[in-house]
Amino acid sequence: MFKNMKLSTKLTGSFILVALITLGVGMVSWYGISTLNSHVHEIGEVRIPMKDSVNTIINNLINIKVAQRTLLDPTLSKEERQRQYDNVEVARKNYKAAFDAYDALPKNEEAAKQWKEFVAAVDAWKIENNKFFDLTKELETMGIPNPDLLESKMERFSKDHYRLTSQVFNMVETGGTLEGGEDPTQCALGKWMATYRTENPTLNNAVQAILEPHRKFHEAVKQFKLAMANKQKDKAVELATKEMAPLSATVIGFMETMLGEVGKAQDTIHKMNAQLMTNCLEKQTIALNILAKLAENTDALTKDAVKSAAQYSIRAKTMSVIGIILGTVLALTLGLFLSITLSRQLNQIIAYLLGCSEQVASASGQVAQSSQQMAEGASEQASSLEEVSSSLEEMASMTKQNADSAKQTNATATEARVGAEKGSEVMRRMAGAIDKIKSSSDQTAKILKTIDEIAFQTNLLALNAAVEAARAGDAGKGFAVVAEEVRNLAMRSAEAAKNTAALIEESQKNADNGVKVSAEVAEILNQIVAGSQKVTQLSAEVSAGSIEQAQGIEQVNVAVAQMDKVTQSNAANAEESASASEQLSVQARELNDMVNVLVQIVGGSGSGAGLKTSAASTHLAGDHGLMTHKMEARRDSPAPGHSLLRQGNGGSRKAAQRKGALATAGSRISRPEEVIPLGDDDLKEF
Amino acid sequence: METNGTMQLNRAGKYLTFELKGEIYGLEILKVQEIIGLMNVTRVPKTPDFIRGVINLRGKVIPVVDLRLKFMMESKEDSERTCIIVVQFKSAAAAMTMGIIVDEVKEVVNIENGQIEDTPSFGADTNTDFILGVGKVNQKVVMLLDVDKVLSYGDATLMEQTIEQV
């Protein structure tokens, strides 16, 4: 069934099959992918957002926690605090968004329950957070972000100034030098105060209040140093005790005030801490635990989903691979089968075509050869015909001579016959005469025979007489004598009769001879007559035959003329067949070229059956051309005076026709040369 | 001319010569009754070949013998010269008259004793009793036959039987 389909059907069917296979494989894959997509969608759109949301929530809550913790850091600047508030806002916003997102997502029972718990917990935590933030705001309003630092600074400053003061006093006591301390701006406090800004009015006031005493203090120090340098110890002491100490006490008093504020702030911070560390932390922990569980749940679900997706993907992959393998194998098998079948068929056809084309080429070569031979034969035939016609003319003249001779023979034979007839007439008469002689001799012989018989009987009688005489004895002696005498007489007569008989016999014999001879002569004359009659007859036949011969020669001439015509047409046909064979070989060559093209298509550009017939056929064509030329020459040479063959103008016209045929044959011969490069060009285009 | 009815050692006498197959034979004239030309011979069945048959001679029925066949010679066609010699002879029983067919009758010759020679012997097995002797006449040899013995006893009896049959 497969073999009977058209090629286009086969190819289309095969491609459709392959397309179907591809479609099948694709559909398997697509199905797998779509299922995976749904899984992935689930994971991506649900689980991961869930996880994401949960994580975001966790992160943001943690961020809030972190922010809170950060806010606990007293060293934060206002910007930083604000940033933390901003972070908290952002975190809250994000949290809200994630919260909403998670809320919107589909949850299973457990997750929903947990979610509810979480919501409750988070709300509780929020309350605590808000309390915390209230505290922070409170702190901020206090304007002392880092009370500990301030406190330490204050302490340091106090210490510094105490030290300075003690150093001063030391100097006073022990001498020595004192480095620095003169410039208020160089003092740490001075520096600090220069740059310290706060919103706390108390502090501000304090700071403002400190400025002057501080300056004065340091002035005092300067003065002291001067004094010391100037060895004005007393002044120095005075300075020290009267000015520096109270100034320092003032400063320190203010610092105490500040410290009071600081303490407030520290309280607040403690509260914050407490709040954060206990309530917030508690609630946070609860919420975060719940979230963690939720996250775990989500994770588990996600992992499940991922696992199932992975499994499904493995299954889908397996199916795809199977489908691909199947499809590939099927397609390959189909393609292989198809290509093998087609190429085998094509190869068969090609082989057959090659064989056929070779056969055609060889056959055309043979045809060319045979037509060449035919042409040769035709030319030979023409020459032979000329010879035949000349011979025929001689024969005609000969025949005429024969007829004349026959006529003469006829006349002579007639004369001979007449003479012979006369002779036989005479012979008949002679035979008659001899017959008469013979008959008379016969009669005489008869008579003689009678006489002989008589003599015999007489002899017998005589013998009987002798016997009787002998019987008679003496008495019969005389009788014996008589008997003897009678016997003698009988013997004599017998003798005579015998002689006569002999003579008669002889004459009879002669007569017989004569009869025989005359009979022979008559026979011979008859034979002569018969012969001359025969001769006459034969000469009549000969003349008739000569006439017929002449007629026949005439007919033969006509036939020879026809043969000449036929020979000419044969020659023309031989030429035509030669040119046709040339064309045939050209076609065979083209066929071979096409087959080569086909072979190249089927078998790739490596294979190629060579073109073998071109040289042979062109060679043959060339030979044929030569042959026809020769024949032309022979035809055209005028044979001496054979008007039977030369049909006047017809001959030369025919020659002209043949020349024209030769010219076209020549052009046809030259065309194969043009055909071959054309074939190569066509091949190159492939 | 001596006439003797009895046979002697003297064999001289007249003999009738006849020819048979080119040879001349002689018969004693006294034994010869007559000579006649060939006439119709009536064939007798169940007789040997040499007995040609019987003839009617003036009322008498005589057996005729073909001497050629008798002598074991080949038979010859009868010619116009063929004659029948009627002879009389004595067989063991009685006198018999018999015809002998011969080719040609010659003549009657007179043969003297001096012209007669004895029959030469041809050995023990051949019986030449029927030849009286051999005569010489005119440089020719004539075998003189003894008629009595030419026909043997058996033949004579046969002859009688033939006659009786007829």
HADDOCK unambig.tbl for C-alpha pairs under 7 A between the chains (distance, minus, plus):
assign (segid A and resid 460 and name CA) (segid B and resid 35 and name CA) 6.36 0.50 0.50
assign (segid A and resid 463 and name CA) (segid B and resid 107 and name CA) 6.94 0.50 0.50
assign (segid A and resid 463 and name CA) (segid B and resid 108 and name CA) 6.92 0.50 0.50
assign (segid A and resid 464 and name CA) (segid B and resid 34 and name CA) 5.44 0.50 0.50
assign (segid A and resid 464 and name CA) (segid B and resid 35 and name CA) 6.16 0.50 0.50
assign (segid A and resid 467 and name CA) (segid B and resid 29 and name CA) 5.94 0.50 0.50
assign (segid A and resid 467 and name CA) (segid B and resid 30 and name CA) 6.99 0.50 0.50
assign (segid A and resid 467 and name CA) (segid B and resid 32 and name CA) 6.84 0.50 0.50
assign (segid A and resid 470 and name CA) (segid B and resid 29 and name CA) 6.95 0.50 0.50
assign (segid A and resid 470 and name CA) (segid B and resid 30 and name CA) 6.79 0.50 0.50
assign (segid A and resid 471 and name CA) (segid B and resid 30 and name CA) 5.90 0.50 0.50
assign (segid A and resid 473 and name CA) (segid B and resid 3 and name CA) 5.66 0.50 0.50
